[in-house]
Amino acid sequence: MATTTAAIQLCKNFIGGEWVESKSTQILERRNPANREDVVARIALSTRQEMKEAIVAAKAAYPAWRETPAPARGKILFTAARIMQDEKESLARLLTREEGKALKDALGEVQRAINILEFSAGEARRLTGETMPSESPKNFSYTVKQPLGVVGLITPWNFPIAIPIWKMAPALVCGNTVVLKPAELTPLCALRLAEIFTEAGLPKGVLNVVLGTGESVGDELVTNPHVHAISFTGSTAVGQKIYAAGAATQKKVQCEMGGKNAVVVLKDADLQLALDAVVSGAFASTGQRCTATSRVIIEDAVADEFVAQLVERAKKFRVGDPLDTQNDMGPSVDESQLSTVLKYIDIGRTEGKLVAGGDRLINPALKDGNFVSPTVFDHVAKDSRIAQEEIFGPVLSVLTFDDINEVIDQANANPYGLAAAVWTRDLKKAHTVSRRLKAGTVWINTYGLMDAALPFGGYKRSGFGRELGAHAVEHYTELKTVWLNMQ
């Protein structure tokens, strides 16, 4: 039974440790992408003034939070991780209903967030500097990492729990206060995270959440002089604007943006394992991942065999209600994204050979959702639009090669450089290709692995800066050198 709009309470902002109803009269209804009759949330698109109030609250909370010993800050993160572990199933179901990814993918996302929280909590005891031998006699010098102040986080809808956590956790453990602007399409996940951190003992004002558009509250967060750093995940076009605006006020800016990721398959690869990885990489989470497999570049000698099996696997990939654990793929996040995917499928019909999918799914069980079939195009040219532009949907392009230098050229012939993979049993070729691929992450004989301890980010138009691991601390701290005269 569909939820009535009247039954859905208006989401509130979280400012200064209080739930505050927005004064805005612009109301956005968020509908379940698997069933558009189901209203999941109603949010007010907050005003600039409300974002300013959140920044003021974060600034006021900063001195006490900065002086809280780092290990004490870490304990709060550990507590938040335990709460998330206890609520893993309910968080995943909330995520699935709001964003649309298959429940098994949502469970994986929540677990990733828990892992990142645990790692970041441990960083509280690793915020170390260095002691240096001085050139000057009787002088002692050392370095220390210090927090920045108020930091702004702008997060996307496709990972509405993991990405806010991997920004919030290092920012908080370093002693900063945070203002989070989540995507308008996934407000409930962000607000639940605010509740969890409050339950974990985070002081008032240290974390604030404001719902609204990038044009208003997002722009205020980026341009406000009391915000000292921005971390953004989203489109390349928006990231470039944020980078320019941040530079105008000398903010530290970190952006993780688009991807058009290539998987290189050599003829000596284990084709079954490569197929497993390609199918999952292309179609899991409905292809709505910055690291999704968008291109397969495969050696001519095995291309026909690989594509034939790929088509069969795509046809068997189960699409449907994402809360049904038997299904592999849910819907596009909203009608706008579905329209984008269908537009690129139409473009692909003129640029390659459609060998699987290509349809909007409108059978009786799926007619009220934003469902599209897993889609594969064969014989795609490296300079075609479907091989160059980010689609953010379950659409895979297959290209071929017969020379190792050619495959590297094809893989790199793209404005993005987030992730890539190579499949081969030849260790020399694996290192040769991985070394020459222009991507921030390269997987060899695997795909999609991420670890809380390892840095993540991209080359070229995929972004600048690195998140996760110990490297995340660098964005949220300043390094200070201290000299002490011992005379």
N, C-alpha and C positions, 0 to 999 in steps of 0.2 A: 504493500500500500504506500502510495506517495506521501511524503511529508508535506503538510500545508505550510505555506509561507508564514502564516500568522503564528504557527507553533515554534518558529525559529527565532530565538532571542537575538537581538542585535549584538554583534561582537564589540567588546570594549577594548580600548588601548590599555596598556600597562605602563604607568608613569609614576615614578617615585614610590614604587611599592604598592600602588593603589590601582584598582580597576576604574578607569575613567571613561565615561560615555562621550563620544565625540559630539561636537556641536554641528558637525557637517550634516547637511540634508541630502547629500549625494549618497545613495544606498546602492550597493552592489550585491546581487544575489549570486551565491556560488552554488552551482548545481552539480550533482553527482555525474561525472562524465560517462559512467556506465548506464545511467538512467536519468535523463534530463528532467523527469517529473519529480525527482527527489531533491528538494532544496536542502543543501548541507549547511549553509551558513549565510548570514546577512551581515555585511560589513559597511560601516560608514567610511567613505573616502576622506580621511582626515585632512585638516588644513595645515598650512605652513606654521601657523601660530601654535598648533598642538605639537608639531615636531619641535619647535623652539622650546616649548615647555618641557619636553622630554630631555632635550639637551641640557637645559638648566638643571633638571633633577639629577642627571648623570654627573654634571660638573660639581654639584653640591655634595654628592656622595663620594667623589674621588679622593679627597684628602684622607678620610678614614680608611677607605679600602686600600689605598696605596700603603698606608702604615700597618695594615694587617700583615702579620708575618706570612711569607709565601707558603710555608707548609700548612698554615691554617687555611689559606685560600684553597690549597690542594685538597684538603679534607672535605671541603664543601663539594668540590667536583667529584670526589670519590662517592660521596653520599648521593649526589644526583645520578651517578652511574648505577648505583644499587637500586634506586627508585625506578630507573628506566628498565633495568633487568627484570624487576618484579612486574612491570607493566608492559613488557615487550609485546605480548599478544594484542592487548588493547590499543597500544600505540600503532602497531602495524595495521590494525583494522581501521583506525581513524585515518591513517595515511592513505590506505587503499580507497576508502570511500570518498575522500576529499580529492586525491590526485589521480587515482585510477589504475595504478600499477598493480600487477598480480600480487596476491598476498605473499607468496613465497619471496618475491623481490622486495616487498615492503619489510618483511621480517629480516631479510639480509641487510637492508638499509638501517633499521633500528640497531641491529647488532654492531654494524660498523660505527654508528654514533657512540654506542657504549664503549667500544674499544678505543675510540679517539678520546673520550672523556677520561678513561683510565690512564692512557698514556700522558695526556696533558696534565692530569693531576700529579703524576710523577715528576713532571717538569718543574713542579714547585720546589723540589730539592735539587734541581740541576740548573738553576738560574745563576750560573757561576760566571765569574770574570777570570782575569789572569793577573798574576804578579810578574813584573818585568824588571830585569836588572837595568839600572840606570847608568847612563854615560857620565852623569854628574856625581861627584863623591858625596857620600852621606845623604843621598836622596833615595827615597823609596817610591815606587809607582805601581799602580794597579788599575784594572778596569772593572767597571760594574755595569750591569744592565738595569736600566730604570724604565718604568712605565711611561707612556706618552700622555695620558689623561683620558679624555673622552674619545672613543673610537666609534665609527659608524659602520654597520654591516648591512649590506644589501644582498638579499639571497633569492634564489629562483624557486620556481614551483616544482621542478622535476626531482629534487631531493630535499623535501621540506623539513626533514629532521636531521639528516646527516650533515648537510652543508651549513646550516646555522650552528650546529655543534662544532664543526671543525674550524669555524671562525670564532665563536664565542669562547670555547674552552681555552685556547692559548691566550686570547685577549684578557680574559678574567684572571687566569693564573699569574699573568705577568703584572697584575695590579691596575689594569685599566678599568674604567667603567664603560658600559656598552649601550648604544641605541641601535636596535635592530629594526630594519624595515623589510619584512618578508614580502614575498609575491602576493598580489591580491587574490590569486586563485587558491592559495593554501594558507589561510589565516589560522585555522584551528590548530594545526601542528605547532606553529610558532607560539601561540598562546598557551598551549599545554606545556611547552618547554619552559615558559615563564613560570607557570605554576610549579613545575618540578623543581626548578632552582630555588623558588621561594620555600618549598617544603624542605629542601636540602639545607636551608639556613642562610641563603644569600641575603645580605643586608638590603634595605630599601634603597632604591635609586641606582644600584650597581648595574642592574639589567633593566632596560626599558624597551617596550615594543610599541611601535606606532604603525597602524594599518593605513594604507593609502597608495596613491599612484607615484610613479617615479617623477612625473612632471612637477608635482607639488612637494610632498614630504620627502621624496628621494632627493630632489634638487636642493632643498633646504639642508638636508643632512650633509650633502657634498660641499656646499658653499659656505656653511656656517663657520665663522672663524673660531668658535670654541670647540670644534671637532678637529682632532689632530691627525687622524688616519682614517682611511676608508678601505674596506675590503669588499670587493664586488664579484659576484658570479652571475653571468648572463650573456647577452648578445655582444658581439664585437662592436657593433655600431654604438650601443649605449656605453660600453666600456671605454671606448675612445673618447667619448664626451666627458665621462667622469675623470679620466686621466688628465685631460686638458683643464677641467674645472678645478681639480685638486691641485694642479701645479700653480694655478693662479693664487692660491692661498698657502702654498708650500706644505701641503699635506703629504704624508706618506700614502701612496695609493698602490693597491695590489688588485689585479684583475685576472680572473680566470674566465675565458670567453669561449668562442666556438671551437668546433672540431670537425674534421672530415677525414676520419681515421682509416688508414690502409692496413690490410692484412696481406702480407706477401707469402705465397705458398710455392715452394720449390718442388720439383718433381720427385725428389727423394723423401718428401715429408710423409709422416704418418697421416694419411688423408682422413681417416676416420676421426682422429683426435682433432685435426684441423676443422673438419666439418662441425663437430660438436661446438667448438669455440666460435666459429663463424655464425652459426645459427643463433646461439645464445647472444653473441655480441651484437648481432644485427636486430634481433626481434624482441629480446627480453626488455622489459620496461617500455614496450611499444617503440623501441628505438629512440626514446626521449632521454638520452644520456649524452653528455658531451664526449664520452669515450666510446660511444656506440660504433660498431663496425659499419662503415659506410661504403667502403670499397674493398673488393678482393682482387688482388693482382696475382694471377696464377700462371705458372709455366705452361706453355702451349701443349707440351707432351701429355699432360694430365688434365687439361682444362675441361674437355668434353665429359670425361668420367666424373670429375668433381662437380660440374654444374648439374649433371643428371641426378646425382645423389642429393645435391643441394635443393633442387626443385622438389624432390620427394619429401625431404625433411621440412621444407617450408610449408608444404601442403598438410603435413601432419602436426604442425605447431598449433596447439589448441588455443583458440581465441574465444573469449566470452567473459562472463561475470568474473571480475578479478577477485572477488571474495570466495569463489569456488576454487578450492585447492587443486582441482583437476586441470584447471586452465593454466596455460603458459603465458598468455598475453591479454592485457586489458585494452581499454580504449585510448584514443588520443585525449589529451587533457581537457580540451574544450572544442567547440565548433570551429573557432578560428584556426586552431592548429590542425584540425582535421581538413579544413579547406586548403591549407598550405600543403599538406601531404598529398591530397588529391590533385592539386595543381601540378606538383612535381611529377606525379605519376603520369599525368597527361603529357608533360614535357618529355618524360622518359620514353613514351611510346614513339616519339619522333627521333630519339637519339640512340636507342638501343633496341634489343629484341626482348619483349616481355615474355618471360618463361614461367613466372609464377605470380599469383596474386593479382594485384592491380584493381581490386574492387572494394567499394564500401559495402560492409556487411549489414544487410537490412532484413535478415530473416526475423520471424516473430520474436525470438528471444533477445535479439540485439537491436531491434529497430529504434529503440528509444535512447541508444548510446552512440558514442562517437567511434565506431569500430571500423577498422580497415584491415584487409587481409595482408599477411606477410608477403612482400613483393620483391621479386628478383628480376633485374635486367641483365642480359648477356650482351657481349660484343659492344661494350661501351668505350667510347674514345676518351682519352685522358683529359681533353679540353672541353668536353661536353658539360652542360650545366649540372646534370645529375652526378657528375664526378667532381665538380668544383664547388658547389654550393651546399651549405648545411641544410638538410631537410628536416631533421628532428622527427623522424618517423620510421616505421619498419620497412625501409626501402634500401635495397642493396644493389650496388653496381658491380659487375664482373668485367675486369680487364685482363688481357693476356700479355705475355712477354716470352722471348726466347733467348735473352741475354741478360746477365746479372746487372750490367751497367744500365740497361734499358729499364729494368724494374725499379732501380733506385731513382732514376729520372722520373718515372711515372709516379712513384710514391711521393716524391718531393714537389711535383708539379702542381702545387696547390697552395693557396694563401694561408692555410692553417697548419699547425704543427703540434697538436696536443698529444696524441698517442699513435702507436703503430705496433705491428707485430710481424714476426717472421717465423715460418714453419719450415724446418729442414733438419735432417739427421747429420748434416755436415757442419761440424763445429766451426771450421774456418769460415765457411760462407755465412753462418749465423752471426759471427762477430763482424765480418766485413759489411754485411747489410745493416746490422744494428748500429754500427759506428757511423754509417753514412746517412742514415735516416734522420731527417730534421724533425724530431719530435721530443717532447719533454719526458715521455715514458715510452719505452720499447719493451715488449714482451717477446720472449723466445720460447716457442713451443708451448705457449699458454696464452691466456687473454683475460684482461679485466681485473687482474689481481691488484689490490691496493692494501697498504699497511699503514697503520697509524704512525709508525716510526719512520716512514719514508716520504720524501718530499714529492709534491704533486704540482704540476703547472705546465705551461706550454711555450713553444717557440712561435715566432712570427705573429700572425693575427689571433693566435689562441691565447695570448695573454702575456703578462709580465709579473714577475715575483713567483714565490713558491709557498705553498701551504702544506700543512701536516708535518709531522716529525719535529725535530729540534729546529729546523729551518723556520717554522712558523713563529718562533719566539723573536726572530730578527725583525719581523714586520711590526710587532707590538711593543718593541723596546727601543730605547736609544742607548748607545754605548758611551759611557762616560769614562774619561781617563783622569785619575786622581794622582797628584804629586804630593809627597810629604817630605819636607826638609827635616832631616834627623839631627841637625846641628843644634 
